[in-house]
């Protein structure tokens, strides 16, 4: 095996230094840690991080102890202690206990499971508003009790702990449906109220109790159902159904805020819940194929309540917020059209404010700080070179490494162009961590794609910036964007002035009346 070079040693050390696994893990479900550890194993195999594969295997073995994945734990035990190592009796006993509990739970929940699988009977119960715990347990013909339904929920969790996330998800969907009240389907296939023979709309009491659409149509929420929603989100993440995971994420977020508003969660408990949600959301947002995930992430992380969770409990999440802002800055620019620069500056301004509140730093955060706050291009260049190592070794960011580096170079270039009219290509290449020829090709692509108002002077080997004149449309939009706010302010001031005049008039009338009486 070839010995690594000094540069690869330095990169591996950087990757280990800025690895956030130990900071993120306390806020994740145990099962979510396995994909992270598998990724670390892949980095170890390529020499990209200075960890021991034996240590990672030992950590995985410790994580498996509270779960029911005994066969997997036995495989890891042999990986740690050798293929011929004898399996401890404790693990054999745990395996026997798992099979025994499996049979007991399967037997206890069977009646409700059979009803869930009977599509016609279930559809009839749903249409008659009878698919709920109260009705099902009152009908002796079904043989379902509250203990049966409780066993069904336990069995769903048991399947999850065994690593059968798909089965766990399906069972939790059935369980949640018992407490939900979705809008009724009309006979024509639509949704809404039915009309009578005279065409008048009939409103039933059941239809008025439609649940919250952002929370699987649950009609109410308590801490027990909140745990069920957390389980649903966990299942969606682990089966990698990112579209459904986004729905589950919204449901948990809605449930937390509902419990806070009804005083069923204390402010401290809500802070912890939001901190957990921010960490779980990383799986959802960074795997969103629609392209809207990062914008949603920036919106969530910078909202007041969740920003408090970041600055108080999880400043390390600043890395992901910073990366998301840089990656969606130009996307927001295209959406905003001629106001793109304004929107991009707003995103960066908000990010800088968050950075000032967080006691956390890594090359990604430092890169933005050096460039946007200190305007130190040399230091920014140094941090940009290290960003690639940090990005490629981060489980959530690794797929965005190439795109981030491209956006970061555009960001450097934008800031450099603000203070220079003519830029030497060699110097620019150094600022962008590129050689001269590659920098020239990169700028040509920007000009060709109408992302840069400039031209290349081949004789002098430099880039000449355009005048950067602002269009009339952009000038008008810029000057009138706060017109509503200013108009509202004038109305308030005018109303206050008129009230003052009215009060003064009444005061004078009262004084005149008093004088007349005396």
Steps between C-alpha positions, in 0.01 A plus 500: 500500500639838399567740786283811487658830408528787744213680328271198527599462866408863559166458323420188704586686820280793397215260426528349848540840669184641343293181509165582667383142561562519875308830526207388285457147642340603835206645303442203267315173538746210545396351166589823318857465616564187293501683160741758648736230627486319166606821328788544745606143420513591130719802583734280706536252213619780268726660760286816501463517878738408781271263692541133585254261336516286814386795713208563264399132514513513881282812499250327270492201736418727796220666304348160418467390863163672573353389164356162392740461204682214669621324184658825378659547844648149480655579160657817641624308807687260270637799306641643824617177667576281199296268279555198728412684823232334713178698524431604864214321673346842571445554127358148455256562786404836352426333166277240666322777691440696180331203330286434807385861522437505126251213527325650803453838332391343172234300681383800707446730202371248247130601509572862417760402240245280324251786497761734350564250222129462422470790256123484441410488870744776582374724218144455625600593855687807379207620289266461798736687734548181701874451445605614847599347831168572674282324242729204427542414866125527562415242231553155653465337157846627401664368817710817529582658835714795602767242592485364143567846356774566754662168401478603133692819575759306702536254212560788258777630726634146539527460123683832485747385768556182296599713200177438303434869439254446215273281711529741791401791276193321360381406847548853635292634209217268605537603863498873421188459284302398812537854636460685169200653328579571134251681272229267371504382141193591296339237284638674190851454636550856620529636850262716696142527611222312322192677364147382557240443228434875486867577447542641850814414691468276800748540787537204733658524841765251392602713202551796728756301696749460217848477648810707435621429141858582603487227763349200316153641578534427870214665688709552814855447619665395825852394593421133430389573145800729458723197569308308233565781250871493589495126429333557164762759405778265605359220282467727196860614538635146536308367197625812315158611381591868502169632371307328780774592746437867418129450580591325827742781588223757458269287716751486787569873474127579504443267796778661704363850447144382576613345830690817591197721431280275716761501780554123480873559441709731715727751323806290591341180367404684181859620460628141523233375257592768247868418535430135420283599204776718354741206505252255348410755234855479362416159350189641333629833371834377365333215310214702352510438126251778424762768562280681753643320803784741567273804473263336749796423725619862501145615577467254793847559648465879493147512647505649849417191708730264310780755483489505879552122498800537267673771702421342839531124451655433161736768365670229290193509271635833377710296254189371324323835502808667350532236229127522422511880463794487259338222297157662464619862467514496122182290483325771698658750261336337198163495678520867592590603143622856485492520881736204531789695651273637771377153596853355499627779723207447739582130536866576571417783738272270702768229498764738634266595786463132592876449478551779752269320745663156471824397665599259226750502218626271224648569152152542343389757757843668502495531122180707510621701799834590336328596177180674613605652831877551492546522119825307541538327163827327588350340812181412308711329233676294767168394658348415160780251435409324829125513434520222245641259759235590756219470245607163360531351848160623620217246466241764411712730282715253308267484196509880471880540509547587132201735490606673822852563368352649183266729696781596737719608207214707361463656845872588512482641151192712579670656800831551318323669210338754731837665566685440169430612145783304338614162641811303404410140404794350688411690818137407459592132461685517831199653671278223365745216576532432123781527244493784244363297205226341708404840642478646149274216381284539809452876438424439132221264607360765736500763223349253251218413742424871556599476865778757470523842339866493394743427218841335485799697370722222366794731422526628856379173654231662710125527551343841441178550693193665343348820626247307707224746418171431666194457280214751527270220616737404782539864605122545518452174694780590740354843573142379538550169683424664836220720369227310686691523827563872456137562400384310806728709717361822353143383566585419862671837548207684339250313716700588809514866395123511444439336838720762666300780335172337604617462861620862509167619364308303763727637773432858391125437483504353850695799637262744330203317648652507848569873474142566384360311799699713745 
